[in-house]
Amino acid sequence: MPVLPSAVPSLDTLRPAPTAAGVLRLARLVDSLRDELVEIRRDLHAHPELARTEERTTRVVADRLRLAGLEPRLLPGSGLVCDLGPSHAQTGRGRIGLRADLDALPVADECGLPWTSTHRGVAHACGHDVHTTAVLGAGLALAELAAAGELATGVRLIFQPAEEVQPGGSLDVIAAGGLDGVAQIFAVHCDPKVDVGQVGTRIGPITSASDEVTVTFSGAGGHTSRPHLTGDLVYAMAQVVTQVPAILGRRLDPRSGVNLTWGAVQAGTAHNVIPGTGSVRGTLRCLDVRAWESASQVFHDAVEQVVAPYDVEVEIRHQRGVPPVENDERATTVLEAAARDVLGDEAVNLTEQSLGGEDFAWYLTRVPGAMARLGTRTPGGRTYDIHQGDLVVDERAIEAGALLLARAAVRAGAGA
């Protein structure tokens, strides 16, 4: 179980001491912030805010950046961006973006720790409080390097709202110009299946596209003793539920990781009545952006062809969510090299692909970048899961994330 801020152990207990001068200086800067970052993370955890309501969280981050002499720019509603280091005019190069997400989930906090959520039914059950403090720590350390003239390329810190909803807050950031002038972008995401001090990376898709699909059925309805005299709506629904996922698996490249899973099926109220209306709802996920772009039409065609023999009408709704997070090869190489620099040669692991959605993907449709899985499990300790109210993280992950992101910015800015 985590301990009080004054006794939070150093990440040095899990990694070899850095030897390169630049890495050692960065490690000392982040280490000097360790207890403060833990305190900030616990404060954010105790005061979580849902998507697009992150006013207090934004204020906490902005105030700390201003204290460091920086000038954060507030975004409409909530969230902020903050530039540090040399400008494009000085370097001729775009900034390196570091992204965090601010919002919490509508989940009851069951961590049982002194910093348990004070907002009933709201919790940082996905680790966004860790992401936020990691990017904050990276930014404060990089600001020190910039003040000493040791930062080759400017950096933009992006603290976005509303990652957990669709459409996501990354689109708000982009619309507000938050990605203008950014050449590469990096992020981390907590992974409670990975030990603290370790990171998971992968070139190419690391998360999935995630769309919401709904099919609404309508027909004449009738008595179950006479299905031949009306459209058997429930039977038609059953065919869609069972056949359409299989059709997608044959009409789209199986290497694309397409997956259609139904979460809600609703029709009828009596055992002997064929209802006149019904609906099925689910998620359509895909690991390949090209397959994702064609999946909508394939889905529509499959539903219409399946129901054609059953004399029912369908209305099909396909709501785009997020594309896959496709890690750029060069950016992933930078991230892996940074992890080895600050966490040790054995710190980098190949991460599995996830069918979960992440709106960091929208940034990667505009600039190259990469996301790493950040280990939050205490070695030998319990494995938790994200989006669960009992999530507990090993707080050394904050220092690890700050070091990783700061070093990635330095390496990317130097063209390494």
N, C-alpha and C positions, 0 to 999 in steps of 0.2 A: 504493500500500500504506500502511496506517495507520502513524503514527510514534509515538515514545515519548510518554508523558503530558506531559512538560514542554514538548513542542513541538507538541501538538495545536493546530491553528490555530483561531482564533475563528470562530464562525458569522458574525461581522460581515463576513467576506470574501465572503459570499454574499448579503447583504441590506443594505438601506439602514439607517442608524442610526435608532433610534426617537427621536421628538421629544416625544411626550406624556410628562408627568412620571411618571405612574404606570407606563407601559410602560418608560420608561428605568430607573426604580428596580428593576423586576422583572428587566429584562435584566442589570443590574449584579449583582443577587443571584445569578442563575443563572450568570453568567459567573464569579463568584468560586468557584463549586462545580465548574467545568468539569473541571479536572484530577482532582479527587477522584472525580467521577462516572465518568470514564474508567477510573480505577484500579479502582473497584468493579466496573464492567462486565467488565473483563478478568479480575478474580478470579472472578466468577461464571461467565464463559465457561470458565475453566480448571477449574472444579469444578461441572459440570452435574449435575443430579439429575432423575430421572424422576418422573412423576406420582405424587403422594402420598408421595414420599420426600424432599421439599424442606426437610429439617430445617436443613441448614447454610445454605442460601439464606435461609430465614426468619430464622435467627439473625443473619446479616450485616445484613439490612435492619433488624431490630428493634434491634440494638445501635447502629446509626447514628441511628435515630430517638430512642432514649433519650439518646444523647449530645447531641442537640439539645433535650433537656428535655421530649420528648413521651412519651406513655404508650401504646405499642402493646398491643393485645389479641391474644394468640395464639389461633388457631383450633384446633379439634381436629385432631390429626395434623400438619398443616403449614399455612403461610399465616398472615396476620395482617390486622387492620384497625387503623387509627389515626386518631383524631379530633383536629382542631386548629381553632383559631378559636372564635368565639362559639357557644354552645349554642342549641338551639331555644327554650329558655326566655328567652334574651336577645334573640333576633331574631324569634321567631314563625314562622320558616321552616325547612324541611328542609335538610339538608346537601347539598353538592355532592360526588358521588362521583367519584373518579379511580381507575381500575382497571388493574392490571398482572397478568400471569400469570408464574408462577415456573418452570414445568417445562421440561425439555429433551426431546429426542427420542432414541429408540434408533437413532442414526445415527452412523457413525464420523466424527470430525472430521478434515477434510482441508484446513483453512484454511492450514496451514503457517506460522502466526505464533507468536511466543513464548508467547502465552496459549492455545495449542491445548489442548483438553480433556485432562485427566490421567486421565479415567475412560474406559477402553476401551469403544468402541461406544456412547458417549453424547455428544451435542453439542447446543449451543444453535444448531440449524440453522433455527430459525424466528424468531430475534430476540427471544426473551422476555427475554434479559439486557438488551437495549436498552430494552424496555418497562419492566422493573423499575427500572432506573436513571433513566429519564425520569420516572416517577411519584415515585421517591424524591427526585430533584432538585426537582420541582415542589412536593412536600410541604415540603422544607426551606426553599425560598424563601417559600412561603406562611406557614410558621410564623414567619418573620421579620416578615412583614407583620402577622400576627395579634398578635405581641408588641408591635408599635408601634400597635396599634389601627386598622390600615388594612385589615382584612378584614371586609366587611359581613356575610358569611354563613359559617357553619362548613363545613368540608371533611372528608370521610372518605377516607383512602387505603385502598384495598383491594388487597392482594397475595394473589391467589388461587392455590391449587395446581391442578394437573391439568386444564389446558385441553386437552391433546392426547389425552385419552381420553374414553370415554363410559361412564357418565354423567359429565359434566364437573364440575370443581371449583367452578364458579359456583353449582351447586345446593348444594354443601356450605356455601358462604359464606352463601347465602340461608337455609338451614336453621339456621345458627348465629346468625341475626339480623344478619348483616353488612350487610344492605340496609335494616334498620329505621331510619326517620328520614331516609333519603336521598330527596331530591326530584328530582334529575337526576343522570345519570352520564355520564362521558366516558372514552374510551380511544383509544389509537393502535395500529396494527399496521404493522410494518415492510413496506415495499414496495421491493424492490431494482430494480424497473423505473422508479422515480421518483427524480429527482435529490435529493440532500440539500438541505434548505432549502425543499423543495416538499412540499405535502400534497395528497392526493386526498380529495374529499368527494362525497357524493351523498345526496339526500333519498330516503327509502324503502329498499327492500332493497339492501344492499351486499354481503351474502354469502347463501349458500343454506342451506336446510334440508338436512341430511345424515343419511340413515337407512341402516341395514344390512338387506338382505333376503336370505333364503335359502329356496329351494324344494327340498325333498327328495322324490325320486320313488321309488316301489316298484312292482314288478309281478312276474309269474310268471317272466319270463326265458325264454330258449329259444335255438334255433338260428337263425342268420341266414338259412338257407334256407327257414324257415317262419315269417316274421313275422306271417302271417295267423292263426296258431294261438296267439299270445301277445300281450301288450301290448308294442309296440315302444317301449321306454322311451327309447332314445336319440333316436329320431325325435320323440317327444313333447317331450323336452328341447329339441331344436332348434327346435321350434315356439314354445316358451315364450321361448327366447333371442331369436328374431327377431320374433315377433309382439307380445309383451306391451309392449315399449317403444313400438311404433307405436300400440297401443290406448290407452295412457296419453296419447299425443299427440293423440288424437281425443276422449277422454272427459274430459280436463281442459283448461281454458282455455290455449291455446298461449302467451298472454301471461304465464303463470305461470312459464315457464322450467323446466318439469318435464323431468327427464332420468334415465333408468334405464340404467345401464351395468354390464354383467357383468364381474366380475374373476376368477371361478373357475368352471370347468365340469369335473365329475369323474364318470366312469362307465366301467365295464368294464376288462378287462385283455387281451382277445383279439379278433382281427379277425372271428372267425366265431361269436361268442357275444353274444346280446342279454342284457345284464346285468339283474339283478333290482333293483338299487338305483343311484341316482345323485343328484347335487345340482348346483345352480347357485347362486352367491352374487354379490351385487353391491351397488351403492349407488343409492339413490333420492334425487334432489336436486330442490329446488323453491325458487323465489325468492319465492313468494307464500304467506303463512302460511295463508290460507283454502284454497287448493288443497292445501297440505300436510296440512291437517286432514282432507280428504276422500280423499287419495291412497291411504291404506291400504286402504280398502274397494274402491276401484276396482282396485287392484293384485290383491287377493284374487279378486275376481270375474273379472278378465281371465285369471288363471292357470287357474282352475277351468274356465272356458269353453273355453280353448284345449286343455286336455288331455282334455276330456270324450270325444272320439271314439276315444281311443287305449287304453282299458282299462288305465290305470295310476292309481295313487293318489298324491296329493300331500299333503305337510305344508308349510304356508306359515308362515314366521317373519318378522315385520316388526318390527325393533327401532328404536324411535324414537331419534334422535340429538339434534340441536339444531334449533330453528326458524331461520328466516332472521334475520339482523341487520337490523332495519328502523329506520333512522335517523329520529328525530323531526324534523319540519320546523323547529320553533323551536330545538331543541338544535343542529341542523346549522348554522343561521344564526349561533348563538352561536360555534360552533367555527370557522366560516369568518371571522367578524369578528375572533376572537382571532388566527387565523393571519395575517390582514392586518396586525393591530396589531404583531405581534412578528417576522414574517418578510417583510413587505412586500406591497404591493398585488398583485403578480404571483405570489404564492406558492400560490394556491389553484387547483386544477384539478379538473374533473369526472372522477371515477374510474370505471373500468369495474366492472360487477358481476362477482362471482366465484361460482362454484359450489362453492367450498370452504366448509366449516362452521366456525363460531366460536361458542364457548359464551358469549361476551358477550351473545348473543341472549337468554339466559334473564333477564338483568337487565332488558332492554328490554320483556319481557312484564309487568313490574311497575312500572317507572318510566320516564319518557321519557329519552332520551339519544341519543348519537351516537358513532360511531367514525370516525376519519380514517386514511387511509393515510399513513404517514410515510416520506418518501423517504430511502433509505439508499445510493443510488448516487452515487459520485463523478462530478461532471460530466465528460463525455467518457471516463469509464472503462468498465470491463466491466459488463455486466448479468448479475447472478447470479439464482438462483432459491431460494426458501425450501424447506425440507425437503431440502436437498442439503448434503452434508458440506463442500463447498468454499465455502460462503457467507462472504463478507467484507462488512462494512458500513463505510461512512464514519462514523466515530465522532462527527462533528459532529451526527449525527442525535440523539444523546443530549441535547445542549443544545437542539436544535430542538424535540424532544418535550417536554422539561421546560418550556420557555417556552410552548409551545402549550397544554399542559394547565393550567399555572398561570394563564395569562391567561384561558382558558375558564372556570376556576373563579371568577375575579374577576368576569368579565362576567356569568356566570350568577347569581352571588350578588347582584350589584347589580341584577338584573332587566333587564340590557341585551341 
